Amino acid sequence: MSRKTYEKCCHKKGVQWTEAWDPEEMWIQPNRVVTVQAPQSEKARETLAQQFEMMVNVNQDIADGTSDMTEADLISGVKAMTARMMDYFVESGHVDPGFAYAAKQVDFMPRPWTGGIPKVEQKIRMEEWNTAVDEYIASGVDRRTREDIENQSKIALGGGPLHPLCENEMCDEPHEGRTHYGGRPATKLLVCIGCKKTKYCSKECQRQAWGEHKGACKSGRAQEQLLSSQQAISQMHELMLENPMT
């Protein structure tokens, strides 16, 4: 892998490649390492590290046959916990009901993948999630329009909103990228050529927002757009890390 290609692609995405000799296969095995951004505070990072260690220990116990829990038990437990959390988030107004319904039907929580999983798996997850949202719409329990529910709940291939918004805070038409908003077709949003993440409905909006966006774009700190439900869950997760239950 050339240094030039790595700098332009993987390095900016927090991706590293290492190589290690595999004695069984008798060849050098490349390993792809994705760096996940840690929480900001020291306390949150310490709590997250403890949770990861506990998860690793449980998985190791299952692999060694020394745990009373099976992998199926773990998955079942996680789904039950997810269902309880979604019910609470909906009742408190933090998460959209359509998003919560889909979260209960699948075994993952969507987020911007940023290259963390293969495109094939991204497509599978997108279709599985959006099918669950369609099921929710078809149930008729929600009196909102299909477009409103899809705008708040469906995800794109990359894990963010299927119908994103213009990210210029001064935009007169921030909903341009939303499906049939105001009875009009959605506008295909432009993507910043620098960070490949931030979206705008026009070159004028991109120009207006450059002063605010420049720092994050140049430093690689630009974040993928989130659904409001994803943003709420992320913030709640951060809060839970800051204040772990004892």
C-alpha positions in Angstrom: 0.0 0.0 0.0 1.5 3.3 -1.1 1.9 6.1 1.5 0.2 8.5 -0.7 -2.9 6.4 -1.1 -3.0 5.6 2.6 -2.8 9.3 3.5 -5.7 10.2 1.2 -8.0 7.4 2.2 -7.5 5.2 5.3 -5.5 7.6 7.5 -8.2 10.3 7.4 -10.9 7.7 8.3 -9.1 6.6 11.4 -8.2 3.3 9.7 -4.8 1.6 10.2 -3.4 -1.6 8.6 -1.0 -3.9 10.4 0.7 -7.1 9.2 1.4 -10.3 11.2 2.8 -13.6 10.2 0.3 -16.5 10.3 2.2 -19.7 11.1 -0.8 -21.9 10.2 -1.6 -20.4 6.9 2.1 -19.6 6.2 1.6 -16.1 4.9 1.6 -12.5 6.1 -1.9 -11.7 7.3 -3.1 -8.0 6.9 -5.3 -6.7 9.7 -7.6 -3.7 9.4 -7.9 -1.7 12.6 -10.6 1.0 12.9 -10.1 3.6 15.6 -13.3 4.5 17.3 -13.4 8.0 18.8 -13.5 7.8 22.6 -15.7 9.9 24.9 -14.4 13.3 25.8 -14.1 13.0 29.6 -11.6 10.8 31.4 -14.3 9.3 33.6 -16.4 8.3 30.6 -13.3 6.7 28.9 -12.5 4.7 32.1 -16.1 3.5 32.3 -16.2 2.5 28.7 -12.9 0.6 29.1 -14.4 -1.3 32.0 -17.5 -2.2 30.0 -15.3 -3.4 27.1 -13.3 -5.5 29.5 -16.4 -7.1 31.0 -17.8 -7.9 27.5 -14.5 -9.5 26.5 -14.5 -11.6 29.7 -18.0 -12.8 29.1 -17.3 -13.7 25.5 -14.1 -15.5 26.5 -16.0 -17.5 29.2 -18.5 -18.6 26.5 -15.7 -19.6 24.2 -14.0 -21.6 27.0 -17.3 -23.2 28.0 -17.1 -21.8 31.5 -20.1 -19.5 31.3 -23.7 -20.4 32.1 -24.7 -18.0 29.3 -24.9 -19.0 25.7 -24.4 -16.6 22.7 -28.2 -16.9 22.1 -28.8 -15.9 25.8 -26.6 -12.9 25.3 -28.4 -11.8 22.1 -31.8 -12.3 23.8 -30.7 -10.3 26.8 -29.4 -7.4 24.6 -32.6 -7.4 22.6 -34.7 -7.3 25.8 -32.6 -4.4 27.2 -32.9 -2.6 23.8 -36.7 -2.9 23.9 -36.9 -1.5 27.4 -34.6 1.4 26.5 -36.6 2.2 23.4 -39.9 2.2 25.3 -38.4 4.7 27.8 -36.9 6.9 25.1 -40.2 7.0 23.2 -42.2 7.8 26.4 -39.7 10.6 27.2 -39.9 12.0 23.7 -36.2 11.4 22.9 -36.7 8.8 20.1 -39.1 8.5 17.2 -41.6 5.7 17.5 -40.8 4.4 14.1 -37.1 4.3 14.9 -37.8 2.5 18.2 -39.9 -0.1 16.5 -37.1 -0.9 14.0 -34.6 -1.1 16.8 -36.6 -3.8 18.5 -36.8 -5.9 15.3 -33.1 -6.1 14.5 -29.9 -7.1 16.3 -27.9 -3.9 15.7 -28.2 -0.1 16.4 -27.6 1.9 13.2 -25.0 4.6 13.2 -22.7 6.1 10.6 -20.5 3.1 9.8 -17.6 5.3 8.4 -16.0 2.3 6.7 -16.2 0.1 9.8 -18.1 -2.7 8.1 -18.1 -3.9 4.4 -20.5 -2.3 1.9 -22.4 -5.6 1.5 -23.2 -5.8 5.2 -24.1 -2.1 5.2 -26.7 -2.8 2.4 -28.1 -5.8 4.4 -28.5 -3.7 7.5 -30.1 -0.8 5.6 -32.6 -3.1 4.0 -33.4 -4.9 7.2 -33.8 -1.7 9.1 -35.9 0.1 6.5 -38.1 -3.0 6.1 -38.9 -2.8 9.8 -39.8 0.8 9.4 -42.1 -0.1 6.5 -43.7 -2.7 8.8 -44.3 0.0 11.4 -45.9 2.3 8.8 -48.1 -0.5 7.5 -49.4 -1.3 11.0 -51.3 2.0 11.0 -50.6 2.8 14.7 -49.0 6.1 13.7 -51.2 8.8 12.1 -48.3 10.7 10.6 -47.7 10.6 6.9 -45.3 7.9 5.4 -42.9 10.7 4.4 -42.7 12.1 8.0 -42.0 8.7 9.5 -39.4 7.8 6.8 -37.7 11.1 7.3 -37.3 10.5 11.0 -36.6 6.7 11.0 -35.1 5.3 7.8 -31.3 5.0 7.2 -29.1 5.2 4.2 -26.3 2.8 3.2 -23.8 4.7 5.4 -26.0 4.3 8.5 -27.2 7.9 8.7 -30.5 9.5 7.6 -31.9 8.1 4.3 -33.2 11.7 3.7 -30.7 14.1 5.2 -31.0 17.8 5.8 -29.0 20.7 4.5 -26.4 21.4 7.2 -26.1 25.1 6.6 -27.6 26.6 9.8 -28.6 29.7 7.9 -30.3 27.8 5.1 -33.8 29.2 4.2 -34.8 25.7 3.0 -33.2 23.3 5.5 -35.6 20.5 4.6 -34.7 20.4 0.9 -33.2 16.9 1.2 -36.3 15.4 2.8 -38.7 13.3 0.8 -41.6 15.3 -0.6 -41.3 17.9 2.1 -43.9 20.6 1.6 -45.3 18.6 -1.4 -42.1 18.9 -3.4 -39.6 16.2 -4.4 -36.4 16.0 -2.4 -33.4 17.8 -3.6 -30.2 15.8 -4.2 -27.8 17.3 -1.6 -24.2 18.2 -2.4 -21.5 16.5 -0.3 -18.4 18.5 0.9 -15.5 17.3 -1.2 -13.1 17.7 1.7 -14.6 15.6 4.5 -17.1 13.7 2.3 -19.6 13.9 5.2 -21.3 17.3 5.5 -24.2 17.9 3.1 -25.7 21.0 1.6 -28.7 21.8 -0.7 -26.7 24.2 -2.9 -23.3 25.7 -3.5 -24.4 28.9 -1.9 -25.3 27.1 1.3 -21.9 25.4 1.2 -20.2 28.8 0.7 -22.1 30.3 3.6 -21.3 27.5 6.0 -17.6 27.2 5.1 -16.5 29.5 8.0 -18.2 27.3 10.5 -17.3 24.0 8.8 -13.7 24.7 7.8 -12.1 23.8 11.2 -13.8 20.4 11.5 -13.3 19.7 7.8 -9.5 20.4 7.7 -8.8 18.6 11.0 -10.8 15.5 10.1 -13.3 16.1 13.0 -16.4 16.5 10.7 -19.1 14.1 11.8 -21.7 12.3 9.7 -25.2 13.6 10.0 -27.5 11.7 12.4 -31.2 11.1 12.7 -32.5 13.0 15.7 -33.1 9.6 17.4 -29.5 8.6 16.8 -28.3 11.9 18.2 -30.5 11.4 21.3 -29.3 7.9 21.9 -25.7 8.9 21.5 -26.1 11.7 24.0 -27.9 9.4 26.5 -25.1 6.8 26.1 -22.5 9.4 26.9 -24.5 10.4 29.9 -24.7 6.8 31.1 -21.0 6.5 30.7 -20.5 9.6 32.8 -22.9 8.4 35.5 -22.7 4.5 35.6 -25.3 2.7 37.6 -23.9 0.9 40.6 
